[in-house]
Amino acid sequence: MSVRNIVAIDLGASSGRVMLATWSASTQRLTLKEIHRFTNCLTPVDGHDTWDLAALEREILTGLTTIDNNGVRIASIGIDTWGVDYVL
């Protein structure tokens, strides 16, 4: 396969995004395109700020659906997030 499409999902403290990276082996070129950007809002639960996991899932699926609707074949998906947040 001379072209590979990789989805990168970045979940930050206040926002997230779904990115599409396309690698062309023939030209040795990597391109990045922002597909979907969204707000990541904290939800207070029992005195702790937590991420709204259902909302994050919906936003990620919105980005993945946009990619799919454009006929892009995905080779892999990676997710980057904070490792110190508290989630119930």
PDB file of N, CA, C and O in Angstrom:
ATOM      1  N   MET A   1       0.845  -1.173   0.000  1.00  0.00           N
ATOM      2  CA  MET A   1       0.000   0.000   0.000  1.00  0.00           C
ATOM      3  C   MET A   1       0.893   1.240   0.000  1.00  0.00           C
ATOM      4  O   MET A   1       1.738   1.396   0.882  1.00  0.00           O
ATOM      5  N   SER A   2       0.712   2.109  -0.973  1.00  0.00           N
ATOM      6  CA  SER A   2       1.577   3.275  -1.075  1.00  0.00           C
ATOM      7  C   SER A   2       1.075   4.463  -0.252  1.00  0.00           C
ATOM      8  O   SER A   2       1.836   5.390   0.023  1.00  0.00           O
ATOM      9  N   VAL A   3      -0.196   4.440   0.139  1.00  0.00           N
ATOM     10  CA  VAL A   3      -0.755   5.509   0.970  1.00  0.00           C
ATOM     11  C   VAL A   3      -1.402   4.887   2.194  1.00  0.00           C
ATOM     12  O   VAL A   3      -2.184   3.944   2.083  1.00  0.00           O
ATOM     13  N   ARG A   4      -1.071   5.421   3.359  1.00  0.00           N
ATOM     14  CA  ARG A   4      -1.689   4.970   4.619  1.00  0.00           C
ATOM     15  C   ARG A   4      -2.321   6.166   5.320  1.00  0.00           C
ATOM     16  O   ARG A   4      -1.726   7.241   5.398  1.00  0.00           O
ATOM     17  N   ASN A   5      -3.527   5.966   5.825  1.00  0.00           N
ATOM     18  CA  ASN A   5      -4.241   6.991   6.570  1.00  0.00           C
ATOM     19  C   ASN A   5      -4.322   6.577   8.028  1.00  0.00           C
ATOM     20  O   ASN A   5      -4.802   5.493   8.357  1.00  0.00           O
ATOM     21  N   ILE A   6      -3.849   7.450   8.887  1.00  0.00           N
ATOM     22  CA  ILE A   6      -3.824   7.181  10.319  1.00  0.00           C
ATOM     23  C   ILE A   6      -4.596   8.287  11.018  1.00  0.00           C
ATOM     24  O   ILE A   6      -4.383   9.470  10.752  1.00  0.00           O
ATOM     25  N   VAL A   7      -5.498   7.894  11.917  1.00  0.00           N
ATOM     26  CA  VAL A   7      -6.269   8.866  12.686  1.00  0.00           C
ATOM     27  C   VAL A   7      -5.592   9.061  14.038  1.00  0.00           C
ATOM     28  O   VAL A   7      -5.252   8.093  14.719  1.00  0.00           O
ATOM     29  N   ALA A   8      -5.401  10.311  14.415  1.00  0.00           N
ATOM     30  CA  ALA A   8      -4.866  10.659  15.725  1.00  0.00           C
ATOM     31  C   ALA A   8      -5.943  11.426  16.479  1.00  0.00           C
ATOM     32  O   ALA A   8      -6.453  12.438  15.999  1.00  0.00           O
ATOM     33  N   ILE A   9      -6.283  10.928  17.669  1.00  0.00           N
ATOM     34  CA  ILE A   9      -7.275  11.580  18.514  1.00  0.00           C
ATOM     35  C   ILE A   9      -6.543  12.147  19.722  1.00  0.00           C
ATOM     36  O   ILE A   9      -5.889  11.413  20.463  1.00  0.00           O
ATOM     37  N   ASP A  10      -6.657  13.442  19.913  1.00  0.00           N
ATOM     38  CA  ASP A  10      -5.968  14.141  20.996  1.00  0.00           C
ATOM     39  C   ASP A  10      -7.011  14.678  21.961  1.00  0.00           C
ATOM     40  O   ASP A  10      -7.830  15.519  21.589  1.00  0.00           O
ATOM     41  N   LEU A  11      -6.987  14.196  23.205  1.00  0.00           N
ATOM     42  CA  LEU A  11      -7.911  14.672  24.227  1.00  0.00           C
ATOM     43  C   LEU A  11      -7.126  15.484  25.247  1.00  0.00           C
ATOM     44  O   LEU A  11      -6.364  14.936  26.043  1.00  0.00           O
ATOM     45  N   GLY A  12      -7.322  16.798  25.212  1.00  0.00           N
ATOM     46  CA  GLY A  12      -6.633  17.674  26.140  1.00  0.00           C
ATOM     47  C   GLY A  12      -7.528  18.063  27.303  1.00  0.00           C
ATOM     48  O   GLY A  12      -8.670  17.614  27.401  1.00  0.00           O
ATOM     49  N   ALA A  13      -7.001  18.895  28.175  1.00  0.00           N
ATOM     50  CA  ALA A  13      -7.733  19.294  29.375  1.00  0.00           C
ATOM     51  C   ALA A  13      -8.980  20.116  29.051  1.00  0.00           C
ATOM     52  O   ALA A  13      -9.974  20.027  29.771  1.00  0.00           O
ATOM     53  N   SER A  14      -8.943  20.909  27.988  1.00  0.00           N
ATOM     54  CA  SER A  14     -10.093  21.759  27.679  1.00  0.00           C
ATOM     55  C   SER A  14     -10.652  21.562  26.274  1.00  0.00           C
ATOM     56  O   SER A  14     -11.722  22.081  25.957  1.00  0.00           O
ATOM     57  N   SER A  15      -9.941  20.818  25.431  1.00  0.00           N
ATOM     58  CA  SER A  15     -10.446  20.588  24.076  1.00  0.00           C
ATOM     59  C   SER A  15      -9.890  19.276  23.533  1.00  0.00           C
ATOM     60  O   SER A  15      -8.956  18.692  24.083  1.00  0.00           O
ATOM     61  N   GLY A  16     -10.485  18.845  22.456  1.00  0.00           N
ATOM     62  CA  GLY A  16     -10.023  17.636  21.776  1.00  0.00           C
ATOM     63  C   GLY A  16     -10.093  17.832  20.283  1.00  0.00           C
ATOM     64  O   GLY A  16     -10.707  18.778  19.789  1.00  0.00           O
ATOM     65  N   ARG A  17      -9.456  16.925  19.571  1.00  0.00           N
ATOM     66  CA  ARG A  17      -9.516  17.004  18.114  1.00  0.00           C
ATOM     67  C   ARG A  17      -9.255  15.636  17.512  1.00  0.00           C
ATOM     68  O   ARG A  17      -8.605  14.775  18.105  1.00  0.00           O
ATOM     69  N   VAL A  18      -9.784  15.472  16.318  1.00  0.00           N
ATOM     70  CA  VAL A  18      -9.546  14.283  15.511  1.00  0.00           C
ATOM     71  C   VAL A  18      -8.750  14.742  14.299  1.00  0.00           C
ATOM     72  O   VAL A  18      -9.194  15.602  13.538  1.00  0.00           O
ATOM     73  N   MET A  19      -7.566  14.156  14.131  1.00  0.00           N
ATOM     74  CA  MET A  19      -6.672  14.529  13.037  1.00  0.00           C
ATOM     75  C   MET A  19      -6.513  13.355  12.087  1.00  0.00           C
ATOM     76  O   MET A  19      -6.573  12.199  12.508  1.00  0.00           O
ATOM     77  N   LEU A  20      -6.312  13.642  10.818  1.00  0.00           N
ATOM     78  CA  LEU A  20      -6.026  12.611   9.824  1.00  0.00           C
ATOM     79  C   LEU A  20      -4.616  12.829   9.288  1.00  0.00           C
ATOM     80  O   LEU A  20      -4.313  13.870   8.705  1.00  0.00           O
ATOM     81  N   ALA A  21      -3.769  11.842   9.492  1.00  0.00           N
ATOM     82  CA  ALA A  21      -2.409  11.868   8.947  1.00  0.00           C
ATOM     83  C   ALA A  21      -2.377  10.930   7.744  1.00  0.00           C
ATOM     84  O   ALA A  21      -2.834   9.790   7.826  1.00  0.00           O
ATOM     85  N   THR A  22      -1.843  11.407   6.644  1.00  0.00           N
ATOM     86  CA  THR A  22      -1.738  10.590   5.435  1.00  0.00           C
ATOM     87  C   THR A  22      -0.268  10.483   5.054  1.00  0.00           C
ATOM     88  O   THR A  22       0.412  11.488   4.844  1.00  0.00           O
ATOM     89  N   TRP A  23       0.209   9.239   4.968  1.00  0.00           N
ATOM     90  CA  TRP A  23       1.592   8.962   4.596  1.00  0.00           C
ATOM     91  C   TRP A  23       1.618   8.404   3.179  1.00  0.00           C
ATOM     92  O   TRP A  23       0.952   7.413   2.878  1.00  0.00           O
ATOM     93  N   SER A  24       2.389   9.048   2.317  1.00  0.00           N
ATOM     94  CA  SER A  24       2.584   8.571   0.962  1.00  0.00           C
ATOM     95  C   SER A  24       3.988   7.986   0.856  1.00  0.00           C
ATOM     96  O   SER A  24       4.980   8.708   0.956  1.00  0.00           O
ATOM     97  N   ALA A  25       4.063   6.688   0.656  1.00  0.00           N
ATOM     98  CA  ALA A  25       5.367   6.027   0.559  1.00  0.00           C
ATOM     99  C   ALA A  25       6.111   6.459  -0.706  1.00  0.00           C
ATOM    100  O   ALA A  25       7.336   6.580  -0.699  1.00  0.00           O
ATOM    101  N   SER A  26       5.377   6.689  -1.774  1.00  0.00           N
ATOM    102  CA  SER A  26       6.035   7.035  -3.030  1.00  0.00           C
ATOM    103  C   SER A  26       6.706   8.402  -2.981  1.00  0.00           C
ATOM    104  O   SER A  26       7.759   8.592  -3.590  1.00  0.00           O
ATOM    105  N   THR A  27       6.114   9.355  -2.266  1.00  0.00           N
ATOM    106  CA  THR A  27       6.708  10.688  -2.179  1.00  0.00           C
ATOM    107  C   THR A  27       7.424  10.925  -0.849  1.00  0.00           C
ATOM    108  O   THR A  27       8.052  11.964  -0.648  1.00  0.00           O
ATOM    109  N   GLN A  28       7.321   9.932   0.071  1.00  0.00           N
ATOM    110  CA  GLN A  28       7.925  10.060   1.404  1.00  0.00           C
ATOM    111  C   GLN A  28       7.416  11.329   2.093  1.00  0.00           C
ATOM    112  O   GLN A  28       8.185  12.078   2.696  1.00  0.00           O
ATOM    113  N   ARG A  29       6.091  11.553   1.989  1.00  0.00           N
ATOM    114  CA  ARG A  29       5.496  12.784   2.518  1.00  0.00           C
ATOM    115  C   ARG A  29       4.357  12.457   3.486  1.00  0.00           C
ATOM    116  O   ARG A  29       3.525  11.589   3.226  1.00  0.00           O
ATOM    117  N   LEU A  30       4.348  13.180   4.611  1.00  0.00           N
ATOM    118  CA  LEU A  30       3.294  13.063   5.610  1.00  0.00           C
ATOM    119  C   LEU A  30       2.498  14.357   5.627  1.00  0.00           C
ATOM    120  O   LEU A  30       3.069  15.441   5.745  1.00  0.00           O
ATOM    121  N   THR A  31       1.177  14.245   5.508  1.00  0.00           N
ATOM    122  CA  THR A  31       0.318  15.417   5.594  1.00  0.00           C
ATOM    123  C   THR A  31      -0.641  15.236   6.768  1.00  0.00           C
ATOM    124  O   THR A  31      -1.056  14.120   7.078  1.00  0.00           O
ATOM    125  N   LEU A  32      -0.984  16.344   7.414  1.00  0.00           N
ATOM    126  CA  LEU A  32      -1.910  16.345   8.542  1.00  0.00           C
ATOM    127  C   LEU A  32      -3.090  17.247   8.224  1.00  0.00           C
ATOM    128  O   LEU A  32      -2.932  18.319   7.641  1.00  0.00           O
ATOM    129  N   LYS A  33      -4.284  16.794   8.621  1.00  0.00           N
ATOM    130  CA  LYS A  33      -5.485  17.594   8.413  1.00  0.00           C
ATOM    131  C   LYS A  33      -6.367  17.472   9.644  1.00  0.00           C
ATOM    132  O   LYS A  33      -6.682  16.368  10.089  1.00  0.00           O
ATOM    133  N   GLU A  34      -6.762  18.622  10.192  1.00  0.00           N
ATOM    134  CA  GLU A  34      -7.701  18.604  11.302  1.00  0.00           C
ATOM    135  C   GLU A  34      -9.092  18.304  10.758  1.00  0.00           C
ATOM    136  O   GLU A  34      -9.590  19.008   9.880  1.00  0.00           O
ATOM    137  N   ILE A  35      -9.713  17.254  11.288  1.00  0.00           N
ATOM    138  CA  ILE A  35     -11.032  16.829  10.829  1.00  0.00           C
ATOM    139  C   ILE A  35     -12.130  17.391  11.710  1.00  0.00           C
ATOM    140  O   ILE A  35     -13.155  17.859  11.215  1.00  0.00           O
ATOM    141  N   HIS A  36     -11.913  17.346  13.029  1.00  0.00           N
ATOM    142  CA  HIS A  36     -12.960  17.782  13.967  1.00  0.00           C
ATOM    143  C   HIS A  36     -12.309  18.272  15.257  1.00  0.00           C
ATOM    144  O   HIS A  36     -11.437  17.605  15.814  1.00  0.00           O
ATOM    145  N   ARG A  37     -12.737  19.436  15.721  1.00  0.00           N
ATOM    146  CA  ARG A  37     -12.254  19.995  16.993  1.00  0.00           C
ATOM    147  C   ARG A  37     -13.471  20.213  17.881  1.00  0.00           C
ATOM    148  O   ARG A  37     -14.540  20.599  17.408  1.00  0.00           O
ATOM    149  N   PHE A  38     -13.291  19.960  19.185  1.00  0.00           N
ATOM    150  CA  PHE A  38     -14.422  20.067  20.104  1.00  0.00           C
ATOM    151  C   PHE A  38     -13.938  20.466  21.495  1.00  0.00           C
ATOM    152  O   PHE A  38     -12.759  20.329  21.824  1.00  0.00           O
ATOM    153  N   THR A  39     -14.871  20.960  22.302  1.00  0.00           N
ATOM    154  CA  THR A  39     -14.592  21.354  23.677  1.00  0.00           C
ATOM    155  C   THR A  39     -14.659  20.131  24.576  1.00  0.00           C
ATOM    156  O   THR A  39     -15.534  19.280  24.415  1.00  0.00           O
ATOM    157  N   ASN A  40     -13.742  20.046  25.513  1.00  0.00           N
ATOM    158  CA  ASN A  40     -13.758  18.993  26.520  1.00  0.00           C
ATOM    159  C   ASN A  40     -14.109  19.665  27.843  1.00  0.00           C
ATOM    160  O   ASN A  40     -13.270  20.325  28.458  1.00  0.00           O
ATOM    161  N   CYS A  41     -15.347  19.493  28.270  1.00  0.00           N
ATOM    162  CA  CYS A  41     -15.825  20.149  29.485  1.00  0.00           C
ATOM    163  C   CYS A  41     -15.731  19.194  30.671  1.00  0.00           C
ATOM    164  O   CYS A  41     -16.066  18.014  30.570  1.00  0.00           O
ATOM    165  N   LEU A  42     -15.274  19.727  31.781  1.00  0.00           N
ATOM    166  CA  LEU A  42     -15.235  18.942  33.005  1.00  0.00           C
ATOM    167  C   LEU A  42     -16.609  18.950  33.663  1.00  0.00           C
ATOM    168  O   LEU A  42     -17.323  19.952  33.622  1.00  0.00           O
ATOM    169  N   THR A  43     -16.971  17.821  34.271  1.00  0.00           N
ATOM    170  CA  THR A  43     -18.238  17.669  34.965  1.00  0.00           C
ATOM    171  C   THR A  43     -17.957  17.381  36.431  1.00  0.00           C
ATOM    172  O   THR A  43     -17.248  16.424  36.740  1.00  0.00           O
ATOM    173  N   PRO A  44     -18.502  18.197  37.352  1.00  0.00           N
ATOM    174  CA  PRO A  44     -18.262  17.912  38.770  1.00  0.00           C
ATOM    175  C   PRO A  44     -19.084  16.712  39.245  1.00  0.00           C
ATOM    176  O   PRO A  44     -20.295  16.653  39.032  1.00  0.00           O
ATOM    177  N   VAL A  45     -18.413  15.764  39.887  1.00  0.00           N
ATOM    178  CA  VAL A  45     -19.063  14.581  40.451  1.00  0.00           C
ATOM    179  C   VAL A  45     -18.441  14.322  41.817  1.00  0.00           C
ATOM    180  O   VAL A  45     -17.237  14.087  41.924  1.00  0.00           O
ATOM    181  N   ASP A  46     -19.267  14.367  42.861  1.00  0.00           N
ATOM    182  CA  ASP A  46     -18.805  14.093  44.231  1.00  0.00           C
ATOM    183  C   ASP A  46     -17.575  14.920  44.615  1.00  0.00           C
ATOM    184  O   ASP A  46     -16.654  14.418  45.259  1.00  0.00           O
ATOM    185  N   GLY A  47     -17.574  16.173  44.218  1.00  0.00           N
ATOM    186  CA  GLY A  47     -16.470  17.049  44.590  1.00  0.00           C
ATOM    187  C   GLY A  47     -15.231  16.931  43.714  1.00  0.00           C
ATOM    188  O   GLY A  47     -14.212  17.562  43.993  1.00  0.00           O
ATOM    189  N   HIS A  48     -15.310  16.130  42.658  1.00  0.00           N
ATOM    190  CA  HIS A  48     -14.176  15.963  41.739  1.00  0.00           C
ATOM    191  C   HIS A  48     -14.603  16.399  40.338  1.00  0.00           C
ATOM    192  O   HIS A  48     -15.745  16.184  39.932  1.00  0.00           O
ATOM    193  N   ASP A  49     -13.681  17.008  39.611  1.00  0.00           N
ATOM    194  CA  ASP A  49     -13.935  17.315  38.204  1.00  0.00           C
ATOM    195  C   ASP A  49     -13.627  16.069  37.381  1.00  0.00           C
ATOM    196  O   ASP A  49     -12.535  15.509  37.475  1.00  0.00           O
ATOM    197  N   THR A  50     -14.591  15.642  36.578  1.00  0.00           N
ATOM    198  CA  THR A  50     -14.413  14.442  35.751  1.00  0.00           C
ATOM    199  C   THR A  50     -14.732  14.775  34.298  1.00  0.00           C
ATOM    200  O   THR A  50     -15.432  15.745  34.006  1.00  0.00           O
ATOM    201  N   TRP A  51     -14.215  13.967  33.408  1.00  0.00           N
ATOM    202  CA  TRP A  51     -14.541  14.128  31.998  1.00  0.00           C
ATOM    203  C   TRP A  51     -15.889  13.492  31.718  1.00  0.00           C
ATOM    204  O   TRP A  51     -16.250  12.483  32.323  1.00  0.00           O
ATOM    205  N   ASP A  52     -16.627  14.088  30.798  1.00  0.00           N
ATOM    206  CA  ASP A  52     -17.899  13.535  30.345  1.00  0.00           C
ATOM    207  C   ASP A  52     -17.576  12.533  29.233  1.00  0.00           C
ATOM    208  O   ASP A  52     -17.477  12.900  28.062  1.00  0.00           O
ATOM    209  N   LEU A  53     -17.416  11.275  29.615  1.00  0.00           N
ATOM    210  CA  LEU A  53     -16.972  10.254  28.659  1.00  0.00           C
ATOM    211  C   LEU A  53     -17.966  10.033  27.526  1.00  0.00           C
ATOM    212  O   LEU A  53     -17.563   9.771  26.392  1.00  0.00           O
ATOM    213  N   ALA A  54     -19.257  10.136  27.818  1.00  0.00           N
ATOM    214  CA  ALA A  54     -20.262   9.962  26.755  1.00  0.00           C
ATOM    215  C   ALA A  54     -20.137  11.073  25.717  1.00  0.00           C
ATOM    216  O   ALA A  54     -20.234  10.818  24.517  1.00  0.00           O
ATOM    217  N   ALA A  55     -19.922  12.311  26.180  1.00  0.00           N
ATOM    218  CA  ALA A  55     -19.757  13.436  25.245  1.00  0.00           C
ATOM    219  C   ALA A  55     -18.480  13.278  24.422  1.00  0.00           C
ATOM    220  O   ALA A  55     -18.475  13.548  23.221  1.00  0.00           O
ATOM    221  N   LEU A  56     -17.393  12.840  25.070  1.00  0.00           N
ATOM    222  CA  LEU A  56     -16.148  12.616  24.335  1.00  0.00           C
ATOM    223  C   LEU A  56     -16.319  11.540  23.269  1.00  0.00           C
ATOM    224  O   LEU A  56     -15.821  11.681  22.152  1.00  0.00           O
ATOM    225  N   GLU A  57     -17.020  10.473  23.613  1.00  0.00           N
ATOM    226  CA  GLU A  57     -17.268   9.415  22.630  1.00  0.00           C
ATOM    227  C   GLU A  57     -18.063   9.951  21.444  1.00  0.00           C
ATOM    228  O   GLU A  57     -17.742   9.643  20.296  1.00  0.00           O
ATOM    229  N   ARG A  58     -19.096  10.749  21.708  1.00  0.00           N
ATOM    230  CA  ARG A  58     -19.896  11.325  20.615  1.00  0.00           C
ATOM    231  C   ARG A  58     -19.037  12.189  19.701  1.00  0.00           C
ATOM    232  O   ARG A  58     -19.156  12.114  18.478  1.00  0.00           O
ATOM    233  N   GLU A  59     -18.168  13.011  20.294  1.00  0.00           N
ATOM    234  CA  GLU A  59     -17.327  13.902  19.494  1.00  0.00           C
ATOM    235  C   GLU A  59     -16.309  13.120  18.668  1.00  0.00           C
ATOM    236  O   GLU A  59     -16.059  13.453  17.509  1.00  0.00           O
ATOM    237  N   ILE A  60     -15.728  12.091  19.256  1.00  0.00           N
ATOM    238  CA  ILE A  60     -14.778  11.245  18.515  1.00  0.00           C
ATOM    239  C   ILE A  60     -15.492  10.564  17.353  1.00  0.00           C
ATOM    240  O   ILE A  60     -14.964  10.509  16.243  1.00  0.00           O
ATOM    241  N   LEU A  61     -16.694  10.044  17.608  1.00  0.00           N
ATOM    242  CA  LEU A  61     -17.456   9.386  16.536  1.00  0.00           C
ATOM    243  C   LEU A  61     -17.849  10.366  15.436  1.00  0.00           C
ATOM    244  O   LEU A  61     -17.928   9.988  14.267  1.00  0.00           O
ATOM    245  N   THR A  62     -18.098  11.626  15.804  1.00  0.00           N
ATOM    246  CA  THR A  62     -18.379  12.644  14.784  1.00  0.00           C
ATOM    247  C   THR A  62     -17.188  12.781  13.838  1.00  0.00           C
ATOM    248  O   THR A  62     -17.361  12.812  12.620  1.00  0.00           O
ATOM    249  N   GLY A  63     -15.990  12.863  14.392  1.00  0.00           N
ATOM    250  CA  GLY A  63     -14.795  12.965  13.561  1.00  0.00           C
ATOM    251  C   GLY A  63     -14.570  11.732  12.714  1.00  0.00           C
ATOM    252  O   GLY A  63     -14.260  11.845  11.528  1.00  0.00           O
ATOM    253  N   LEU A  64     -14.722  10.546  13.306  1.00  0.00           N
ATOM    254  CA  LEU A  64     -14.534   9.300  12.556  1.00  0.00           C
ATOM    255  C   LEU A  64     -15.579   9.147  11.454  1.00  0.00           C
ATOM    256  O   LEU A  64     -15.274   8.647  10.371  1.00  0.00           O
ATOM    257  N   THR A  65     -16.806   9.576  11.728  1.00  0.00           N
ATOM    258  CA  THR A  65     -17.871   9.511  10.717  1.00  0.00           C
ATOM    259  C   THR A  65     -17.559  10.437   9.553  1.00  0.00           C
ATOM    260  O   THR A  65     -17.803  10.086   8.398  1.00  0.00           O
ATOM    261  N   THR A  66     -17.024  11.613   9.846  1.00  0.00           N
ATOM    262  CA  THR A  66     -16.634  12.547   8.784  1.00  0.00           C
ATOM    263  C   THR A  66     -15.586  11.917   7.878  1.00  0.00           C
ATOM    264  O   THR A  66     -15.667  12.028   6.655  1.00  0.00           O
ATOM    265  N   ILE A  67     -14.609  11.260   8.475  1.00  0.00           N
ATOM    266  CA  ILE A  67     -13.572  10.586   7.690  1.00  0.00           C
ATOM    267  C   ILE A  67     -14.189   9.482   6.840  1.00  0.00           C
ATOM    268  O   ILE A  67     -13.897   9.372   5.649  1.00  0.00           O
ATOM    269  N   ASP A  68     -15.042   8.667   7.450  1.00  0.00           N
ATOM    270  CA  ASP A  68     -15.685   7.565   6.739  1.00  0.00           C
ATOM    271  C   ASP A  68     -16.556   8.075   5.595  1.00  0.00           C
ATOM    272  O   ASP A  68     -16.551   7.498   4.507  1.00  0.00           O
ATOM    273  N   ASN A  69     -17.306   9.154   5.834  1.00  0.00           N
ATOM    274  CA  ASN A  69     -18.177   9.719   4.792  1.00  0.00           C
ATOM    275  C   ASN A  69     -17.395  10.237   3.592  1.00  0.00           C
ATOM    276  O   ASN A  69     -17.943  10.368   2.497  1.00  0.00           O
ATOM    277  N   ASN A  70     -16.117  10.530   3.799  1.00  0.00           N
ATOM    278  CA  ASN A  70     -15.259  10.982   2.694  1.00  0.00           C
ATOM    279  C   ASN A  70     -14.566   9.815   1.994  1.00  0.00           C
ATOM    280  O   ASN A  70     -13.734  10.026   1.112  1.00  0.00           O
ATOM    281  N   GLY A  71     -14.908   8.580   2.383  1.00  0.00           N
ATOM    282  CA  GLY A  71     -14.369   7.403   1.709  1.00  0.00           C
ATOM    283  C   GLY A  71     -12.917   7.097   2.031  1.00  0.00           C
ATOM    284  O   GLY A  71     -12.254   6.385   1.277  1.00  0.00           O
ATOM    285  N   VAL A  72     -12.416   7.621   3.137  1.00  0.00           N
ATOM    286  CA  VAL A  72     -11.027   7.394   3.517  1.00  0.00           C
ATOM    287  C   VAL A  72     -10.917   6.051   4.230  1.00  0.00           C
ATOM    288  O   VAL A  72     -11.671   5.770   5.162  1.00  0.00           O
ATOM    289  N   ARG A  73      -9.985   5.235   3.791  1.00  0.00           N
ATOM    290  CA  ARG A  73      -9.729   3.938   4.423  1.00  0.00           C
ATOM    291  C   ARG A  73      -8.663   4.134   5.498  1.00  0.00           C
ATOM    292  O   ARG A  73      -7.548   4.567   5.207  1.00  0.00           O
ATOM    293  N   ILE A  74      -9.015   3.811   6.740  1.00  0.00           N
ATOM    294  CA  ILE A  74      -8.130   4.038   7.879  1.00  0.00           C
ATOM    295  C   ILE A  74      -7.277   2.802   8.138  1.00  0.00           C
ATOM    296  O   ILE A  74      -7.794   1.687   8.217  1.00  0.00           O
ATOM    297  N   ALA A  75      -5.964   3.007   8.271  1.00  0.00           N
ATOM    298  CA  ALA A  75      -5.043   1.910   8.582  1.00  0.00           C
ATOM    299  C   ALA A  75      -4.916   1.698  10.084  1.00  0.00           C
ATOM    300  O   ALA A  75      -4.765   0.565  10.543  1.00  0.00           O
ATOM    301  N   SER A  76      -4.977   2.795  10.860  1.00  0.00           N
ATOM    302  CA  SER A  76      -4.880   2.671  12.316  1.00  0.00           C
ATOM    303  C   SER A  76      -5.399   3.935  12.980  1.00  0.00           C
ATOM    304  O   SER A  76      -5.556   4.980  12.349  1.00  0.00           O
ATOM    305  N   ILE A  77      -5.661   3.801  14.290  1.00  0.00           N
ATOM    306  CA  ILE A  77      -6.146   4.915  15.101  1.00  0.00           C
ATOM    307  C   ILE A  77      -5.328   4.947  16.391  1.00  0.00           C
ATOM    308  O   ILE A  77      -5.096   3.910  17.011  1.00  0.00           O
ATOM    309  N   GLY A  78      -4.894   6.141  16.791  1.00  0.00           N
ATOM    310  CA  GLY A  78      -4.197   6.312  18.057  1.00  0.00           C
ATOM    311  C   GLY A  78      -4.875   7.397  18.872  1.00  0.00           C
ATOM    312  O   GLY A  78      -5.391   8.370  18.322  1.00  0.00           O
ATOM    313  N   ILE A  79      -4.870   7.222  20.203  1.00  0.00           N
ATOM    314  CA  ILE A  79      -5.481   8.200  21.092  1.00  0.00           C
ATOM    315  C   ILE A  79      -4.442   8.676  22.096  1.00  0.00           C
ATOM    316  O   ILE A  79      -3.757   7.870  22.726  1.00  0.00           O
ATOM    317  N   ASP A  80      -4.333   9.997  22.240  1.00  0.00           N
ATOM    318  CA  ASP A  80      -3.427  10.602  23.214  1.00  0.00           C
ATOM    319  C   ASP A  80      -4.274  11.390  24.200  1.00  0.00           C
ATOM    320  O   ASP A  80      -5.136  12.174  23.803  1.00  0.00           O
ATOM    321  N   THR A  81      -4.023  11.176  25.492  1.00  0.00           N
ATOM    322  CA  THR A  81      -4.788  11.870  26.511  1.00  0.00           C
ATOM    323  C   THR A  81      -3.933  12.098  27.744  1.00  0.00           C
ATOM    324  O   THR A  81      -2.825  11.573  27.849  1.00  0.00           O
ATOM    325  N   TRP A  82      -4.438  12.859  28.645  1.00  0.00           N
ATOM    326  CA  TRP A  82      -3.776  13.086  29.927  1.00  0.00           C
ATOM    327  C   TRP A  82      -3.796  11.786  30.716  1.00  0.00           C
ATOM    328  O   TRP A  82      -4.782  11.051  30.673  1.00  0.00           O
ATOM    329  N   GLY A  83      -2.739  11.502  31.422  1.00  0.00           N
ATOM    330  CA  GLY A  83      -2.687  10.291  32.224  1.00  0.00           C
ATOM    331  C   GLY A  83      -2.913  10.515  33.706  1.00  0.00           C
ATOM    332  O   GLY A  83      -2.816   9.581  34.502  1.00  0.00           O
ATOM    333  N   VAL A  84      -3.219  11.766  34.083  1.00  0.00           N
ATOM    334  CA  VAL A  84      -3.346  12.060  35.507  1.00  0.00           C
ATOM    335  C   VAL A  84      -4.757  12.491  35.891  1.00  0.00           C
ATOM    336  O   VAL A  84      -4.995  12.855  37.043  1.00  0.00           O
ATOM    337  N   ASP A  85      -5.685  12.458  34.959  1.00  0.00           N
ATOM    338  CA  ASP A  85      -7.047  12.870  35.274  1.00  0.00           C
ATOM    339  C   ASP A  85      -7.792  11.791  36.031  1.00  0.00           C
ATOM    340  O   ASP A  85      -7.459  10.610  35.930  1.00  0.00           O
ATOM    341  N   TYR A  86      -8.781  12.188  36.774  1.00  0.00           N
ATOM    342  CA  TYR A  86      -9.601  11.290  37.584  1.00  0.00           C
ATOM    343  C   TYR A  86     -10.911  11.059  36.853  1.00  0.00           C
ATOM    344  O   TYR A  86     -11.631  12.013  36.560  1.00  0.00           O
ATOM    345  N   VAL A  87     -11.229   9.814  36.556  1.00  0.00           N
ATOM    346  CA  VAL A  87     -12.462   9.473  35.848  1.00  0.00           C
ATOM    347  C   VAL A  87     -13.193   8.408  36.651  1.00  0.00           C
ATOM    348  O   VAL A  87     -12.595   7.424  37.085  1.00  0.00           O
ATOM    349  N   LEU A  88     -14.503   8.615  36.847  1.00  0.00           N
ATOM    350  CA  LEU A  88     -15.321   7.607  37.529  1.00  0.00           C
ATOM    351  C   LEU A  88     -15.823   6.575  36.553  1.00  0.00           C
ATOM    352  O   LEU A  88     -16.530   5.646  36.945  1.00  0.00           O
TER     353      LEU A  88
END
